[in-house]
C-alpha cells in the first residue's frame, strides 16, 4: 500500500504523505487556509474553527464523492486518496465570517495602540472574511488587562481569542506547564499556574506565536511600528545551536530578533538570551579606524598604511617561526578559511588555536541551549584553525610561549582573550605584555586592545555576511543588516588583503568561491527553505511574523 495520497484542493492536484493534514497539503499548492489556533510546531487543537473548508471524501463502493454534513476543520482532517477540498465556496466564506463575528464580539478596538498591529492575524482575516460593522449593542465583556506574566510578557485578556497556542507551548514544548485557561465561556482567560513565576529561558516564544496582541513582550512594547521595520535573515550567536533568526531593524538600529523556521536546528523557537544579544551591539566600545601604538606609524593610520605595517611584521615570521595566531568562534566560516590560509600557508605558522569569546550564559538544556556559548567553533575548526601537526601549539601552550618570550608576533581575532581563559586576568596581561607585536582584528575593544601594537576594526555579526556551522554540523547563512560602523572592514576582505601584504595570495577571491572550497552550496540563496524558512504572507511586501515566519 502506498504511503502517499493524492487529492485535489480548489482544483489543484497534490500528492502528500499519509497523515498530512489538509491545511498543510493546501500549502503545497499555494492555498493559504486561514487559521488562528493551528501552528505546525504545536499539537493540533482545532478550537478556533477558522480553517473550515468543504471536504468531500471518495466512496469507492458508490464511485463518487460524498460531501460532509458540515464544513470540516482542515487542521484536524487527514488528507485522503481522491479527496476533494474546496476552500473558497460561498458557504465556506460565510461560515468563516460567522466565526470572525463571534471572535470579534468582545474584542476591543485596540489596533491603534496594539503592538501586534500590522502583523495581526485577526486584522488580516477580518479584512478577508468579515469587514462588517459589529451587530453588538451591549457592553463588551471586560477582562484583566496589563497582567505581567513574569518579567518579559504582558497579558491582555480582552484581546485574547483563547486559541490555546501559549498553553500548548508551555505544555508540549518548554514543558514548564506555566499557563492554563481558567473559567468558562466568555469569562475564560489565560492565567499563570499556581507558584509559577514564568521565568524560564523560552518565555518570549508565547508572544511570537500569539496570533493577536494578547501576549506582548516588555522589550518591544510601544517601541516601533512593524511596518517601519526592515527584515534581514540572521543567525543567533548566543550558543552553538545557531538558531535561524530574522533581524528586524530600522535606521541603523536593531529593534528585535525573531526566530526563523529551520526544522533541523531550532524548529520555530529561540531562547530569550538570543533575542537580547543585539543589545550588546550598542554596549561595545568600538573604533572607526585602525589604532597604532608603534613608532613610525600614526596613532590613527589609514588602512593602507596599517595593512602595510602589519604585512611587514608578519612576513618575516615565515622564516622565524615565532608567530602565534588565535582565532575566534565568532568568525564566519569564510573568514576562518582565509585566516587559516594566512597563518598556515602564507606564513607557515604552526601555533594556531581557537579561544572562547563568551564563557557565560544559560546552561545547556534539552530544547535548544548548548554548553558552548559561541556560535561557530565547529566551523572554525573545520576550516583548519587547529594546532599544526608538526611542532604545533594549542592555546594553553601559546599562552605559555607568550609568557616565556618565545612569540614575536601574536595575531588575534576578536575580544575576550584576557578574560576568557581559566587563569587570573592580571597574569594574562603580564604574559601577553611579553609579546613585542600584537595585532588584533576586532569588532569591540577590550583589555587586549590596550596591549596591541595595531588594532584593525572589523564588522560585527549584524554588519556582515557569512556562514556559521552549528554543533550538529548544519550550515546557516546570515546577511548584513546594519551599515558598518565608521571605517570598519569586512573580515573576509581584510584577511585577504593581509595575505597580500604578507607576501602571499588569498585562497579564494569571492564568498561564493569560499563556500565552494568549504563544500557548501555556493549558489543556494539565503531565503531557500533548506536554509531557514522565511515567507511573506500572501505575497505582501510587509513582513508578517504571524506567530510568524516561524509558522509558515
Buried (B, 14 or more C-beta within 10 A) or exposed (E): EEEEBBBBBBEEEBBBEEEBBBBBBBBBBEBBBBBBBBBBBBEBBBBBBBBBBBBBBBEEEEEEEEEEEEBBBBBBBBBBBBBBBBBEEEEBBEBBBBBBBEBBBBBBEBBEEBBBBBBBBBBBBBEBBBEEEEEEEEEBEEBEBEBEBBEBBBBBBBBBBBBBBBBBBBBEBBEBEBBBBEEEEEEBBBBBBEEBEBEBBBBBBBBBBBBBBBBBBBBBEEEBEBEEBEBBBBBBBBBBBBBBBBBBBEEEEBBBBBBBBBEEBBBBBBBBBBBBBBEEBEEBEBBEBBBBBBEEBEEBBEBEBBBBBBBEBBBBBBEEBBBBBBBBBBBBBBBBBBBBBBBBBBBEBBBBBBBBBBEEBBEBBEBBBBEBBBBBBBBBBBBBBBBBEEEBBEBEBBBEBBBEEBBBBBBBBBBBBBBBBEEEEEEBBEBBEBBEBBBBBBBBBBBBBBBBBBBBBBBBBBBBBBBBBBBEEBBBBBBBBBEBBEEBBBBBBBBBBBBBBBBBEBBBEEBBBBBBBBEBBBEEEBBEEEBBBBBBBEEEEEBBBBBBBBBB
